[in-house]
Amino acid sequence: MTVKAIFYGILSEWVGEKEAEFELPEGATYGWLLKEIGLRFGKIMPEMLWDRLKNDFSAPVLALSSNGRINSEESPLDENEVVTFMLKVGGG
């Protein structure tokens, strides 16, 4: 199944692309998508963004799907899902 990842703001600069498509097996989860992001972009992302050992974002990154916020690596993904990634920023 095809899943598209969209990277907003500074994330797109750190990843090197604004969006990318991934071919995942049927029934894939958010954790599977993270694994594929790590394989494709992990070596070029700065340590402050990507934890190479955990294969996950080390910075506070918000992941949103068409079903809302993704809170778990076990969250299922659907065919043609679009997952948007944004760096959480504090303000005041």
N, C-alpha and C positions, 0 to 999 in steps of 0.2 A: 504494500500500500504506500501511497505517496503522502508525505507530510512536509509542509513548508514551514520554515523558521524565518521570522522577520526580526531583524536586530535594529533597534532604534537608538538614535543619538550616538554617544561615544562608543557604545557596544559595536556598532557597525564599523567604526574605525579600528577597534581592537581585533575584531574578527576578520576584517578585510572585505566584507561583503554586507550589503543591506538585507539580502535574503538568500536563502539556499533551500533546495529541495532534497529530501532524503527518501530513499526507498527502504521501507521497514517491513518486517513480516506482519501478516495479519495478526491482530490482537496485541500489537506492540504497545508499550507503555511510555510514559514520559521518561522514565529511566533509560529506556532503550534509545530514545531520541538523544538524551544527554550523552550516552556512550558514542553515538555516531557523530555528534558535534565535537566531542573530544578527539575522535579519530581524525576528523577533517581539519579542525581548527586549533586543537589543544596546544600544539607546538608553537603556534604563532601568537597565542594570547598571552598577555602578561600574567605573572603569578598572582598579582593583586586581583585578577579577574577569574582565573581558572585554576582549580586545584587538580593537578595531574594525577595525584594518588587516588582521590575520591571520584574523579571523573565527573566533576560538578563545578558549578560556579562558586568561587570563594567570596566574591563580592555579593552584596545584597541585590540580587536580580529578581525582578518580578516576571513571572511567566503567565501569560494569559492565552486561553484557547477560546473557541467559540462558545464553550460551556462555562466560561468564567475563569477565575484564578486557579492555577494548578498548584496544589499544595503537597503533592506526594509523588515520589518516583513510580508508585504503583498506579497512578492515574492513567486510565486507558485513553488511547488516541483513536480517532476514526479516520477512515479513508478521506483524503483531501483536507485533513485538518490543517489549520493555520495556527501556529503557536508564535505569539509575539513576545519578545524579550525586551525588557526595559530595566535600566539601572535605577534602583530606588535612590532617591536623593532626599536629604532632609533640608528643611528650610525654616525660616523663622522670621 
